Amino acid sequence: MAYLLKGAGLSNMVIQRVHYAVKKEFARQQTLEFRWRQSWDSSPRSDITCHMMPFYSYDVPHTCGPDPAVCCQFDFHRLPGGRVFCPWRIPPQPITEQNVQERALLLLDQYRRKSRLFRSPVLFVPLGDDFRFVESSEWDAQFRNYQKLFDFFQTRPELHVKARFGTLSDYFEALQRRLVARGTALPTVRGDFFTYADRDDHYWSGYFTSRPFYKRLDRTLEATLRATEILFTLTLAEMRRFHGDGRLVTGFPARDHFLCLTEGRRSLALFQHHDAVTGTARDPVVIDYGTRLFESILKLRQVLQSSAHWLLLLDKSQYHHDQSKPFLLTDDVMSAQDALPQKTKLTLSDEPRTLIVFNPTEQMRSSVVSFVVDSPDARVINAESGQPMAAQISAVWTEPSRASAESFQLDFLSELPPLSLVVYHVTRSSAGSAPRARYTLHRRGNPPTIQSEHFQMSRPDGPEANAPLSLSNKHIQIWSSPETGLLQKLRLRSGLERRVQVRFLWYGTRTGANRDKSGAYLFLPGEEGAQVYSSSEPPLVRVSRGPLYSDITSCLPHVTHTVRLYHLDGHAGRSLEISNMVDIRSQVNRELVMQLVSDVASGNRFHTDLNSFQMQQRRTLSKLPLQANFYPMTSAAFLQDIETRLTLLSAQSQGVASLKPGELELVLDRRLQQDDNRGLGQGVTDNKRTASLYQLLLEDQRGGQVKGAQEVGGASSEHLSLLAHLTSLSLSHPPITMVAPGTVQVPKLRPFLPLRSSLPCDVHLLNLRTLEDPQETGSPSREVALLLHRKGFDCSSAPDPALQCTWSAHEEVDLDVLFAPLRFSSLRRSGLTLLRQDDEPKSAQQHQPESARQQQPRITSLRPMEISAFRVEIE
């Protein structure tokens, strides 16, 4: 957040929610005002001036000084006769000529006590709170009474105080003047301030996971918005190039689509509110948030389909937009804001059905793409080349041991160039021609009744029934328990073998009538700690084996857990996919946790990511309560020792801990019946069936550095490996699949391939977003925001075989080469907000005639870890 604020043009910030013990230590050292620096940055380039508020809260009773009973007397909204009062039972007094001296000296005493906590005599005293200054009477009461106090200070120079109303800018400017006058500088601080406690052992580590369904929906909108922004921008550029005169295609609803994109951005931004993505809003507000996310996803899908329609047409004159009869449809349906998406069944025949796959990433990728069809006999070909694609037919399970006789999952291997739209045809094939998955079903003591007419299904007999379950591909072999199906061990092709066990745990909360309990914000586990998950009967374990992937599924009462291994050559085959379908709606005051137990000698240290931007080291401290050692994990966490790194990448955010060496605990869902007294006023009982998705990556660090790579930055920090970055990219931005309705004749289509090659694998295309026309509100302009993030990466492991992507040891890159054959007719670096006032001045090169500019290489600097923003026009 500090980095983004600095990049957005802000110079100063104020924070409040910091552990009370940390505040106490900062106050003792007089470092409550500091320069906040990124942990990877050895220069002051990313520094932002930060003020840490020293007391319990940001309301008036806790901002004038250390005594809230005194400070509350100077909140004049609480004057007697009003709706708000002071809980310390000493009400404010209106300031008069008779009491102004006594009142002013009482307030000044608090100011002086507070000032002792800072190095500078410039004091910042906020005057406000939530839902305040909504009536003119409060404005009048606060202003008139405080002005009398300030006027008194002005008439008494011997008090050596100047007080006035001001803004945050006024405060920081006064602070800076004082520092310059004294020739001093603020101290520098690195790292973050998780995990927060406001009093006692009340750690706010519960909200890291609360309402995980909506945390996942947030990420779905984020990925959908980015993909749609990019494809819409490329569509407008292609249309202008097609006409040759910069005009858009008649009938293409560019303005309507642009408004949908704007609405999607606003819905996503609104959900970043500190009571939305956190899961700490009241039930009706959550429904409103969810509805906005859901409706935005549906509208963005329409824009995506409409853009793909024009790009794919070979004969552009056949383009006709009719929203009531869309040319393309997504292959799944979201029926409501609180429902998981369901795949739409495709009806197959001898006539080919058209499938479209969009790769929203800047990397070439091999992906297994899934559809649901009405026949176990299907064939997929690349529409352009006629090449048949490797495919697999799997069962659609209506119950743990019953496979559907009408629906089948068709998976095929899709080779997707960067940012491409690729066309496939699927037809019904001859009986038995499509490879089908083979199934083995286990259940100790109670063998399942197997019902399937289309798949080979068996039950293990004899010694096979007690042998560990094993899956393998070219890169990894795994072993799982025959009783539970849960992972036990992992081995790489290099020979590195590690114990990696998956277990599930329950956490309860404290008991007793007058004891604080867990709620939406707080995690207050019971004294018994975590309890191992157990069920009354052994779980059904389902093993599938096929040419594209094999998996093991454990059907437990509250979670269906699957580990899947893809039989692919690319990076998708080097990690283990873990998915859970969680439902704890029957539970009372319980939290479900997935635990990984390994023999990685990680000690008391592990790493989690900060908003998917950078990794931060964490230390588990035994002197702190259990809940203090949980941290937020947005998309990644890893454990490591001298030989091994075990990385878990996530498609949704949740709380994570490493309470013992080699262990990770991830909270999957929480159901809590009571309020935790932090302002919500209710428990968290609106749980849904919730999906969670991960990739588990074991990396051998014994083989030396990645050839030709260098550690980035001069500061001491850890990064994900390049392999982990690519895996996380695929996880966060999966391929988007669309189908042409089976009832219409599809015109000739061709694939859309905008880039000649992948971007370097340490350069991420954050967005390629069309900007608003400054002359016509709500309409797209020719200008585009190009946002690139150059990722820092760890070099200590070299994948074998090597990754099929490149990187550069140099900061300078040629954007024309990077994005070829796309070309930019203009390019100017800007700030992260793309405000024109932040644009770099035009260079001498940009003042040259256009013909001369086009021949000049567009060299720009992309520093490791930095996000770079450019205002461009695509030729």
Secondary structure, DSSP 4 states (H G I P E B T S, - for coil): -HHHHHHTT--EEEE----HHHHHHHHHHT-SEEEEE-TT-SSGGG-EEEEE--SS-SSGGGTSSS-HHHHGGG-GGG-TTSS---TTS-------TTTHHHHHHHHHHHHHHHHTTSSSS--------TT-S-SHHHHHHHHHHHHHHHHHHHH-GGG--------HHHHHHHHHHHHHHHT----EEES---S-BSSTT-B--STTTSSHHHHHHHHHHHHHHHHHHHHHHHHHHHHHHHHSSSPPPTT--HHHHHHHHHHHHHHHHHHTSTTTTTS-S-HHHHHHHHHHHHHHHHHHHHHHHHHHHHHHBSSGGG----TTS-S-EESEE--STTS--EEPEEPP-SSPEEEEEE--SSS-EEEEEEEEES-S-EEEEETTT-PBPPEEEEEEEEETTEEEEEEEEEEEEEEE-TT-EEEEEEEE-STT-S-B-EEEEE-TTSPPPPB-SSS-EE---GGGGTSPEEEE-SSEEEEE-TTT--EEEEEETTS-EEEEEEEEEEE-B--STTS----SS---B-TT--EE---SSPPEEEEEE-SSEEEEEEE-SSEEEEEEEE--SSGGGSSEEEEEEE--TT-SSEEEEEEEEE----TTEEEEEETTTEEEEEE--TTS-GGGGEEEESSEEEEE-SSEEEEEEESS-EEEE--STTEEEEEEEEEB-S--SSS--S-B-----EEEEEEEEEEE-SS-PPTT----SSS-----BHHHHHHHHHHHS--EEEE--TTSPPPPB--B---SSPPPTTEEEEEEEEEEPTTSTTSEEEEEEEEEEE---B-S---SSPPS----SSSEEEHHHHTTT--EEEEEEE-TT--GGGSPPPPTGGGS-HHHHHTS--EEE--TT-EEEEEEEE-
